[in-house]
Amino acid sequence: MITVRPFTMSVLDKAKQFFALSTIASDTLEIVRRTPAGDDPFTDADVWRMDNGQLIVSMNHPFHHLRNLVLIAKSEGVEEIINLEHFEKIIEFYDRSPDVNTSEVGVFVFCKSEPIYDPALEWRCDNTLYGARTYDTPSVKNPQLVGSVDDIIMYEPVLTVPALGHLIYIHFHNDEVLRRDFVDNAELPISAYTLSEMFKVLHEWATVADAPFNNTDPISSDARGFLNAIGFDESLIAGQVDMQIASYLKGKTNARLRPTGVLPASPELLHFVRQRMSFSSLSALSLVHPGLVDTAQVLREEQRQLYIGIHKFREFYKVGLEIPINDDERVIEQALKIEIANRPYILNQLRMFRNKREVLDRVANARL
């Protein structure tokens, strides 16, 4: 069991990830990893009572545990998912306009959640855990979304419910086949360019699982279970145009195609997603859950820590002040002169600096 302690500003000296519990408020709780073999106790987390009485789960070394995707908090018969995916890692695309140039972006994909036991997939960080697999289509059994990690520009597991489903975002160096087979002309609609479209697709699949349709495709029951588990309400996509499943049921001959007239995600849907993300910024999380902390005080400390982090990066990789930290190619060119430097790792660090700064700037303007 983990004992809840009162939050103090000193927590920020070590904690690098924060997640707000919404249903559990007990002074003692258990946190577990949910695996195909059962629940394992997880002890590398702390739980704090905040100014408004809400509980925050924090971790000092979150990247050590990303392969778990989520943890489960348990207390007095109640369970709550702790999402380990940072909001700062989805900020580039979570509120994307439906009019985006789709030839230059990745897509959201809903995948089934299955135990991953495959020696041939040792490169997968979720091997031996619940992981994402694409659904069989009428013409392809076990279609492969990812052939190699070298194909990937960006992969983010946005929302996860173990054994039910994974809503991921993925972007390849060449997305042409992904766009054609999974979004623009899909045999089995499981993908979308925007979150609003993705949730509308899932809602349509969940709807046809019930009478009078009684659809028996596994994706229907999985979508229903997934949406129920994350507390989704259809009002979050009110007014959105019909997606492929509804269009098919209405007899449209072009039902497989992405519909026209797609509406932007509603502020309520974006807030719903933010509520279910971890944050590397506690001040940002306090905008999502008002009253957690003195936002201005925490923001000043996080801005100071970001400045120090960028300074340490420059110092380690010998990147002088004459090179702007947002000039990726010049930074990487200099950093790769260090023998142990790794290009993908450096790119990810630069992306996180950029996104963290964007988030803190938004907090300063009282918006996310």
N, C-alpha and C positions, 0 to 999 in steps of 0.2 A: 504494500500500500504506500501511496505517496501522501505526505502531510502537507496541507496548504499553509503557506506562510504569507505574511503581509508584504506587499511590494514596497521596495525602496529604490531610489535612483541608482544605488550601487549595483543593482541587477544588470544595468546596461554595460557595466564594465566587462562582462563575460558573455551574456546572452546575445545570440545572433539570429534567433528566430522566435516568433511569437504567434500563438494561435488562441483566439478567444472562444471559450466554451459558451454555448448558448442555452443548453438545457440542464447541465450538471452544475450544481452550486454547493455541493457538500464539502465539509472540511477535510474529508479523506476520500481518496479515489484510487483506482488501479488503472494503469496504462499498459496495454498489451500490443504486441505484433500479432496480426491475424494471418496465420499461415495455413497451407493445406493440411498440415499435421496437427493443427490446433493453435490455441492462443499461447504465446510466450510472454512472460512478464518483461516489461521494458522499464529500465530504471534510469536511463540517461536523459531525464527530463525533470524540470521543476515546475511547480504550480504555485501561482501567486494570487492573493486576493487583492483586487484593485480598488480604486477610490469609490467606484459605483457598486461594489459588491460582487462584480463579475469575476470569474476565474480565467486566468491566462496561463497557458502551457508554454514554457520556454525551453530552448535547447541551446547549449553553448557551442556544439559542433554539429550543426544540422546536416552538413554535406556528408558526414560519415554514415548517415542513416537514410539517404534519399532512396536507396533501393527498396525500402519498405513502402514507399508511396504514401501510405497513410498509417496511422496508429489508431487504436480504439481506446477511448476513456470509458471506464465502467464505474458506476456508483449506485448502490441501492436499487439494482435491477434496471437501471437506465444505461444505455450505451450511446456514445457520440463519436463520430468520426473526426479525427484530427488530421487534417490535410497537411502534408509536408511540402506541398508545392507553394513557392513564394509568389505572392502577387507581383513582385518586382520582375518575375520571369515571364509573366504573361501580359505585361502592360503594353507591349508593342502592338498586340493584335486583339486583345479581348473586347475592345469597343470599336472594332473596325467598321468602316462605312460599307454598306452593301454595294456601293458603286466603285469599290476598289478595283484596280487593274488586276484581274485574277491571274494573269499570266506571270505575275511577279511575286506571288504569295503562296504560303502553304495553306493547309485546310484542317478543319476540325474533323475528327473521325471518332465514331462510337465503336468500341471493340468489346467482345465478350471477355470475361475474366476467368481464366483457367489456370490450374496448377501448371507451372512450367518445369518440366523435367526432361531435358533434352541435352545430352552431351554435345550435340552439334551446334547448340546455341549458347555455348559457354560464354560468348561475348555479351550476352544479355545480363544486365545487372540484376534482373528479377528472376533469374534461374533459381529454382527450388521454392519460389514464392508464387503468389497469384500474379499473373501477368496478362498483357493484352494480346489477343489473337483476333484476326478478322473473321467475320462470318462467312460460311460457305455461300456461294451464289448458285443460281440454277445451273450455271455452266462450269464453275470452278470450285473444286473442293479444297479447303484450307488455302485460300489465296494469300500470297506473301506480300505484306505491305512494305516491309523493309528487308532488303537483301543483305546489306552490309552497313555497318556504322559509317563507312566512308561515303555513303550516299547522302548522309543526313547533314543539312544545314542547321536545323533546329528541331528538337523533339521535347515537348513539354506535356507531362501527364496532368492535365488541368484539374479533373475531378475523378476520384476513384472510389468505388464501392467493391471491396474484395468479394470475389465469387459472383458478382452481378454485372459489373461493367466498368469500362474505363473511357472517359471522354478525354481524348488526347489532341494535341495540335502537332502537326508534323509538316516539315518543309524540306524538300530535297533539292539537290543541285539541279536536277531535271525533273520538274513536276508534271510534265506533259501527260504521262500515262496516268498518274494519280488524279489529275483533274478530269481526264476523259472517263476513266473507269469507275471513279468513286464519287464524282460530283456532277459533272456536266451531262453524263449519259449512263447512269448507274443501273445495273441490273437489280441490285439490292441497295436502296438508298440508306447509307449509314454515315454520310459525310456532308459537310457544308462549308461555305466560306466565312460565315459569321456565326456568332453564338446564338443569335435569335433564330436563324434558320436551323441550326443544329438542334436546339431545344424544341422547335416546332416539329422537326422530323421525329424526334424521340416521342413527343406527345402523340403524334399520329400513330406511331407503332404501338404505343401503350394502349391507345384507344381501341385499336382493332383486336387487341387480345381479349376484349370482353364481348359479350353478346351485343348485337346480333351477329357480329363478325366471327368471333371465336377463332381468330387466327392462331395457328399452331407453330408458326415460325419461331425458333428460339429467341430471335431478336425482339419479338413482341413482348414476351413475358419478362425478358431481361430489362427492356426499356421501362416497363411498368414498375418492376422492382427497384431499378436504379432511381427513377424519378421519385418514388415514394421514400426511398432511403435518404435522399438529400433534401426532402421537404419541398419539392417543386409544386407550384400551383399554376394552372393554365392561364390565370389572369396575367402572368408575367409576359405572355406572348399574345395578349389580346390584340386582335386586329391584324396580326401577321398573315400574309397570303398563304394559301394552301401550298403545301409541299407535295412531293411526289406521290405519297401514299394516298392522300385525300384526292389528288388529281386523278389517280388511277381509278379510285372508287367512283368518281364522277364521270368516268368514261372518256376522259381526255386522251386523244391519240398521241399527244406529246408529253405524257405523264412522266416519262423517264428524265426529261430535261429539267435543268434548273429553272424555276419559275421566274417570270419578270415581275417588276414592281415590289421587290422585297423591301420591307421597312427596316429602318435602323433598330438596334436593340433598345428597349425601353430603359429609362433610368432605373426602374424597379428591378429589371432583370440584371443589370450590371451590379446593382447593390447586392442582390441575392448572391451573385457569384463572389463578390468581394467578401461577403460574410463567411464564405466557406473556404477562404484561402489563408495560408500563413503569411506573415509579413516579416521582412527583415527590419522594418521600421515600425517601432511601437507607436510613434506619433501618427503615422498613417493609419495604423489599426485603430487608434483612438478616434479618428474621423468616421470610421465604419461603426464603431461601438462607442458613442459619445459618453464621456464621463469616466473613462478608464483611468486617465492620468491628466496632469497639467500638460496639455499638448505643446504649448509654447516652450516650456522648460525642457521637455524631452526632445523636441525638435532641435533646439540649440545644441544639446549634447550629441545628437546623431549627426548634425552637420559638422561638428568638431571631429567626431570619429571618422567620418568620410574623408575629411581633409587629411587626417593623419594616415588613413589607409592608402590614399593616393600617393602621399609623400613616401611611405614605406615601399610602395610598388616602384616608384621612380628610383628610389635609392638602391633597391635590390637589383633592378634590371639596368641601372645606370642610364636612365632616360632623363636627359636634362630638361630644364624648364623651357628651353627654346622650342621643344616639341610639344604641341598641344596634346593633352591626354585623350582628346576625342579624335585625333588623327591616327586611326588604327594602323594604317600601313607603315607610317613612319615610326610609330611606337614599336610595332612588331619587328621592323627591320633592325632597330637598335637592340631590342630585348633578345633577339635570336643570336646576338653575339655572345650571350652568356651560354656556357656549354650545356647546362641542364635545361635550358628554355624549351618549352613545348608550345607550338603555335596554337593548337586548339585551346589549350589551357589559358594562354594569354588572351586570346580572343574572348573567351568566356569571362575572364576577369574584367576586361575593358567593357564588355556588355553590361556586367553587373554594376560597375562604376557609373556608367551612363544612365542605367535604369534607376539606380538608387538616387542619383542626383535629380532625375526627373520626378520621382516620387516625392522627395523632400521639397522640391520647388512647388509641387502641387499642394503639399500640406501647408506650406507658407502662405498659399493663396486660398486655403480652406476649401479645397476641392480635390477629388480623386477621379 
